[in-house]
Amino acid sequence: MAKRVFSGIQPTGTLHIGNYLGAIRNWVDLQRDFECIYCVVDYHAITIDVDPKELKTASRSMALDLLACGVDPERSILFVQADVPQHTELTWILGCVTSYGDLARMTQFKDKSEKQEFVTAGLFTYPILMAADILLYKAQGVPVGEDQVQHLELSRRIARRFNSRFGELFPEPEPIVTKGARIMSLADPTSKMSKSSGEAHYVGVMEPETSIRKKVRSAVTDVGLTPGEAMSPGVANLFQILEIVCELQGEAATVPQLKAEFADGKLLYSRLKDTTFDRLMGVLRPIQERRAKLAASSDVDGILADGARKAAEIARATMCDVRKLVGVGTGA
């Protein structure tokens, strides 16, 4: 039987190229070799103040984006987290085997809480819900970026503590190391590309071509070029984007040629930006076209309903085992 993999993404706004090049393209590749369960994690999204109507729309929109990017409902389970209520039930039980100290040490909580005037208990216990997402499906592997390694390690500790206290049930999920890409902001290449930093700092996968062109051409590079000098963060970021999109299109010659020009001090940054934009759109245009077709049909609602049904079957079986081991409930 194929190894089971779980991953989730928040429906908070636009899917950007950092999400796609850093994670979603790997989700698509993993479908070839693993049993994949992918989730739009709307419960996670409410740790900040979001409009309820916008959240519901955003969850469906994110599912459309994922399908357009290549998540295949014939090979993977795709669903919205809140449609499977066992996620929250398991969260409570796992919270009872998670230490306060572990949660207090989570760096993402420290970073996010400093930026919020009202810090919720949900933000503090967020990693337990993340562990429940993974363990509910007894996932053996989780594709993670460097900012999620600490959360996955906590999920492993929580599984270990549950198994030690109540009996062996959960596998300790292993990180799946994929072709990683930490795409930085084009406006500030010292910071990771993020929607929360403002519109200038990300390029949306579904963004209009004219807007993408403007952002790429405005990308920060450096003020001067000396032969043999190390790349500035902005130039390195453009090269990373270019390298990935060329690889996705099976094009091997462009990047070495431009890097040779850079090494010789002859590279015009306008040429680097125009080439990056051209190759990037070669990847994004087909995705945008697929998304338009999906949006025009009603298929996505059926796909999500079917995905929730399949996910719930696994979740109910897991919770039946959990309840027996923990001793809660009166059912068989």
C-alpha positions in Angstrom: 0.0 0.0 0.0 1.2 3.5 -0.8 2.5 5.7 2.0 -0.2 8.2 3.1 0.6 11.9 2.9 -1.3 14.8 4.3 -1.0 18.6 3.8 -3.2 21.6 4.2 -3.3 25.2 3.0 -5.2 28.2 4.5 -7.9 29.9 2.3 -6.6 33.3 3.3 -6.6 35.3 0.0 -4.8 34.7 -3.3 -2.6 31.7 -4.1 0.7 33.3 -5.0 3.7 31.9 -6.9 5.6 31.4 -3.6 2.8 28.9 -2.6 2.8 27.3 -6.0 6.6 27.0 -6.7 7.4 26.2 -3.0 4.7 23.7 -2.2 1.7 23.1 -4.5 3.8 21.9 -7.5 5.3 19.3 -5.1 1.7 18.3 -4.0 1.0 17.5 -7.7 4.2 15.5 -8.0 3.5 13.5 -4.8 0.3 12.2 -6.3 2.3 9.8 -8.5 3.7 7.8 -5.7 1.6 8.4 -2.5 -1.9 8.3 -1.2 -2.5 12.0 -0.8 -5.0 13.8 1.3 -5.1 17.6 0.7 -7.2 20.0 2.9 -8.3 23.6 2.7 -7.8 24.4 6.4 -10.6 26.9 7.1 -10.5 26.3 10.9 -6.9 27.5 10.9 -7.9 30.7 9.1 -10.1 31.9 11.9 -7.2 32.4 14.3 -7.2 35.9 12.8 -10.2 38.2 12.2 -11.8 37.2 8.9 -15.2 37.9 7.4 -17.3 34.8 7.5 -18.9 35.3 4.1 -15.5 35.9 2.6 -14.0 32.9 4.3 -16.6 30.6 2.8 -16.0 32.0 -0.7 -12.2 31.9 -0.2 -12.3 28.1 0.7 -14.1 27.3 -2.5 -11.8 29.6 -4.4 -8.7 27.9 -3.0 -10.0 24.5 -3.9 -10.5 25.8 -7.5 -6.9 27.1 -7.5 -5.6 23.7 -6.3 -7.5 21.8 -8.9 -6.3 24.2 -11.6 -2.7 23.7 -10.4 -3.0 19.9 -10.9 -4.4 18.4 -7.7 -6.3 15.4 -9.2 -9.5 14.3 -7.3 -9.1 10.9 -9.1 -5.8 10.3 -7.4 -6.1 12.4 -4.2 -8.7 13.4 -1.6 -9.4 17.1 -1.6 -11.8 18.6 1.0 -12.5 21.5 3.3 -11.4 21.0 6.9 -14.7 22.0 8.6 -16.7 19.5 6.6 -15.0 16.8 8.7 -15.8 17.7 12.3 -13.5 15.0 13.7 -10.6 17.4 13.3 -11.8 19.5 16.2 -12.8 16.5 18.4 -9.3 15.0 18.0 -7.8 18.5 18.7 -9.3 18.5 22.2 -8.1 15.0 23.0 -4.6 15.8 21.8 -4.6 19.0 23.7 -4.8 16.9 26.8 -1.4 15.2 26.0 0.3 18.4 24.9 2.4 20.5 27.3 1.9 24.2 27.8 5.7 24.6 27.5 5.8 23.0 24.1 3.1 25.5 22.8 4.8 28.5 24.5 8.1 27.7 22.6 6.5 27.7 19.1 8.3 30.5 17.2 5.3 31.1 14.9 3.1 31.9 17.9 5.7 34.3 19.2 6.0 36.1 15.8 2.3 36.3 15.1 1.2 37.3 18.6 3.6 40.2 18.5 1.7 41.5 15.4 -1.8 41.2 16.9 -3.5 43.4 19.5 -5.9 40.6 20.5 -4.1 37.2 20.9 -6.6 34.3 20.9 -6.3 31.0 22.6 -6.9 29.5 19.1 -3.6 31.1 17.9 -1.8 29.5 20.9 -3.3 26.0 20.3 -3.0 26.2 16.5 -0.2 23.6 16.5 -2.5 21.0 18.2 -5.1 21.4 15.4 -2.3 21.0 12.9 -1.3 17.8 14.7 -4.9 16.6 14.7 -5.1 17.3 10.9 -2.2 15.0 10.3 -2.8 12.2 12.9 -6.6 11.9 12.1 -5.6 10.3 8.8 -2.6 8.4 10.3 -0.4 10.2 7.7 3.1 8.8 7.5 4.5 11.7 5.6 4.0 15.5 5.5 5.6 17.8 2.9 6.9 20.7 4.9 8.7 24.0 4.4 11.4 25.2 6.8 8.8 27.4 8.7 6.8 24.3 9.5 9.5 21.9 10.7 8.9 22.9 14.4 5.2 22.2 14.0 5.8 18.8 12.5 8.2 17.9 15.3 5.5 18.8 17.8 3.1 16.6 16.0 5.5 13.7 16.3 5.9 14.4 20.0 2.1 14.5 20.5 1.7 11.2 18.7 4.4 9.7 20.9 2.8 10.9 24.1 -0.7 9.7 23.1 0.7 6.3 22.2 2.7 6.1 25.4 -0.3 7.1 27.6 -3.2 5.3 25.8 -1.7 2.6 23.5 -0.1 2.4 20.1 -2.3 4.1 17.4 -0.6 6.9 15.6 2.5 6.7 13.4 5.0 9.5 13.9 4.7 11.5 10.7 8.0 12.0 8.8 8.9 15.1 6.9 8.9 14.7 3.2 11.8 16.7 1.7 10.7 17.9 -1.7 12.3 20.3 -4.2 12.1 23.3 -1.9 11.9 26.9 -3.0 11.7 29.8 -0.6 10.4 32.5 -3.0 11.1 36.0 -1.7 9.1 39.2 -2.2 10.0 41.0 -5.4 9.6 44.3 -3.6 11.7 43.3 -0.6 13.9 40.3 -1.4 15.1 39.9 2.2 11.5 38.8 3.2 9.5 35.8 2.1 6.8 36.3 -0.4 3.6 36.9 1.6 0.1 38.2 1.1 0.1 39.8 4.5 2.9 42.2 3.5 0.8 43.9 0.9 -0.1 43.6 -2.8 3.4 44.7 -4.0 5.0 41.8 -2.2 3.4 38.9 -3.9 2.5 37.7 -7.4 -0.8 35.8 -7.6 -1.0 32.7 -9.6 -4.3 33.9 -11.1 -3.3 37.6 -11.3 -3.8 39.4 -14.6 -0.8 39.2 -17.0 -0.4 43.0 -17.1 -0.1 43.2 -13.3 2.4 40.3 -13.2 4.5 42.0 -15.9 4.5 45.3 -13.9 5.6 43.5 -10.7 8.4 41.5 -12.3 9.7 44.5 -14.1 9.7 46.5 -10.9 11.5 43.8 -8.9 14.3 45.0 -6.7 17.8 44.0 -8.0 20.8 46.1 -7.1 22.3 49.4 -8.1 25.5 48.2 -9.8 27.1 45.1 -11.3 30.7 44.1 -10.8 32.1 41.0 -12.6 32.6 38.1 -10.2 30.5 39.8 -7.4 28.0 37.7 -5.5 24.4 38.0 -6.5 22.2 40.4 -4.5 19.1 38.9 -2.8 16.9 40.4 -5.5 18.9 39.0 -8.4 19.2 35.6 -6.7 15.4 35.5 -6.2 14.7 36.2 -9.9 17.1 33.5 -10.9 15.5 31.0 -8.5 12.0 31.7 -10.0 13.4 31.5 -13.5 15.2 28.2 -12.8 12.1 26.5 -11.4 9.7 27.7 -14.2 12.3 26.7 -16.8 12.6 23.2 -15.2 8.8 22.9 -15.2 8.8 23.6 -19.0 11.8 21.3 -19.7 14.0 24.2 -20.8 17.6 23.7 -19.8 19.6 26.4 -21.7 18.2 29.7 -20.5 19.5 29.9 -16.9 23.1 28.8 -17.6 23.3 31.4 -20.4 22.1 34.2 -18.2 24.2 33.2 -15.3 27.3 33.2 -17.5 26.4 36.8 -18.6 26.0 37.7 -14.9 29.4 36.2 -14.1 31.0 38.3 -16.9 29.3 41.5 -15.7 27.3 41.7 -18.9 23.8 40.8 -17.8 21.2 43.5 -18.3 18.6 43.2 -15.5 15.9 44.2 -17.9 16.7 41.1 -19.9 16.6 38.9 -16.7 13.3 40.4 -15.7 11.7 40.0 -19.2 12.9 36.4 -19.5 11.6 35.6 -16.0 8.2 37.1 -16.8 8.0 35.3 -20.2 8.9 31.8 -18.7 6.7 32.4 -15.6 3.7 33.1 -17.8 4.5 29.9 -19.7 3.7 28.1 -16.5 0.8 30.3 -15.2 -1.3 30.7 -18.4 -2.3 27.0 -18.6 -3.2 27.1 -14.9 -5.3 30.2 -15.3 -7.1 28.7 -18.3 -7.9 25.5 -16.4 -9.2 27.5 -13.5 -11.5 29.6 -15.8 -13.0 26.3 -17.1 -13.5 24.9 -13.7 -15.1 28.0 -12.4 -17.5 28.0 -15.2 -18.7 24.5 -14.3 -20.2 23.3 -11.0 -17.7 20.4 -10.6 -15.8 21.8 -7.7 -18.7 21.5 -5.2 -19.2 17.9 -6.1 -15.4 17.2 -5.8 -15.3 18.8 -2.4 -18.4 16.9 -1.2 -16.9 13.6 -2.4 -13.6 14.5 -0.9 -15.2 15.2 2.5 -17.1 11.9 2.3 -13.9 10.0 1.7 -12.0 11.9 4.4 -14.8 11.4 6.9 -14.7 7.6 6.4 -11.1 7.6 7.5 -11.7 10.1 10.3 -14.6 8.2 11.8 -12.6 5.0 11.9 -9.7 6.8 13.6 -11.9 8.5 16.2 -13.6 5.1 17.0 -10.2 3.8 17.9 -9.2 7.0 19.8 -12.4 7.0 21.9 -12.0 3.3 22.9 -8.4 3.9 23.9 -9.1 7.1 25.8 -12.3 5.8 27.4 -14.7 8.6 26.4 -18.2 8.2 25.2 -20.7 5.3 25.7 -20.9 4.1 22.1 -19.5 0.8 21.0 
